[in-house]
Amino acid sequence: MPTGPWTSGDGETVEVAGEVFDPEAGRAVPCVTVRMPFWRSEHLSSVLEKWTRIGEVLGDDSESERALAQALAAAARSARTLRDARNAG
């Protein structure tokens, strides 16, 4: 079974690496790891937030997607700050 990494044209790398606890399964499951530049995380966060709003209009409970969008946005802000600090020094 291939575990990657797979890459996109915009700098993302996706691979199956390690495990993460899955609360629905109640145990550890294989983990999909995505690495991306901060600007892609900002964009993905925005798209996911819009998707969440659409889901709410259609009556879907999208809280886990909203939480992921917020986490992506927070990580993007942190990475942008690190980049800016490196460029300033």
C-alpha positions as CSV (number, residue, x, y, z in Angstrom):
1,M,0.0,0.0,0.0
2,P,1.6,3.3,-1.0
3,T,2.0,5.9,1.8
4,G,3.3,8.8,-0.4
5,P,4.4,11.4,-0.4
6,W,2.2,12.9,-3.1
7,T,2.8,16.5,-4.1
8,S,0.7,19.2,-5.8
9,G,1.9,22.0,-8.0
10,D,1.4,24.5,-5.2
11,G,3.9,23.2,-2.7
12,E,1.7,20.8,-0.8
13,T,3.0,17.4,0.3
14,V,0.5,14.7,1.5
15,E,1.5,11.4,3.0
16,V,0.3,8.7,5.4
17,A,2.6,8.9,8.4
18,G,2.1,7.8,12.0
19,E,-1.2,7.5,13.8
20,V,-3.7,9.9,15.4
21,F,-6.5,9.1,17.8
22,D,-9.9,8.9,16.1
23,P,-12.7,9.6,18.6
24,E,-15.3,8.0,16.4
25,A,-13.3,4.7,16.2
26,G,-12.1,5.0,19.8
27,R,-8.6,4.1,18.9
28,A,-5.5,5.2,16.9
29,V,-5.8,5.1,13.1
30,P,-3.4,5.9,10.3
31,C,-2.7,9.6,10.0
32,V,-2.8,11.7,6.8
33,T,-0.3,14.6,7.1
34,V,-0.5,17.6,4.8
35,R,2.3,20.1,4.6
36,M,1.7,23.4,2.8
37,P,2.9,27.0,2.6
38,F,1.1,29.4,4.9
39,W,-0.7,31.1,2.1
40,R,-2.3,27.8,1.0
41,S,-3.4,27.2,4.5
42,E,-5.0,30.7,4.6
43,H,-6.8,30.0,1.3
44,L,-7.9,26.5,2.4
45,S,-9.2,27.9,5.7
46,S,-11.3,30.5,3.8
47,V,-12.7,27.9,1.4
48,L,-13.6,25.5,4.3
49,E,-15.2,28.3,6.3
50,K,-17.4,29.2,3.2
51,W,-18.3,25.5,2.8
52,T,-19.3,25.4,6.5
53,R,-21.6,28.3,6.0
54,I,-23.2,26.6,3.0
55,G,-23.7,23.4,5.0
56,E,-25.4,25.4,7.8
57,V,-27.9,26.8,5.3
58,L,-28.6,23.3,4.2
59,G,-29.1,22.1,7.8
60,D,-25.8,20.3,8.1
61,D,-23.9,20.3,11.4
62,S,-20.5,21.6,10.4
63,E,-18.8,22.3,13.7
64,S,-15.8,20.0,13.1
65,E,-15.2,21.6,9.7
66,R,-15.4,25.1,11.3
67,A,-12.9,24.0,13.9
68,L,-10.5,22.7,11.2
69,A,-10.9,26.0,9.3
70,Q,-10.0,28.0,12.4
71,A,-7.0,25.7,13.1
72,L,-5.8,26.2,9.6
73,A,-6.2,30.0,9.9
74,A,-4.3,30.0,13.2
75,A,-1.5,27.9,11.8
76,A,-1.3,30.2,8.8
77,R,-1.0,33.3,11.0
78,S,1.7,31.7,13.0
79,A,3.7,30.7,9.9
80,R,3.3,34.1,8.4
81,T,4.6,35.7,11.6
82,L,7.6,33.4,11.6
83,R,8.3,34.2,7.9
84,D,8.1,37.9,8.6
85,A,10.4,37.7,11.6
86,R,13.0,35.8,9.6
87,N,12.8,38.4,6.8
88,A,13.2,41.2,9.3
89,G,16.3,39.8,10.8
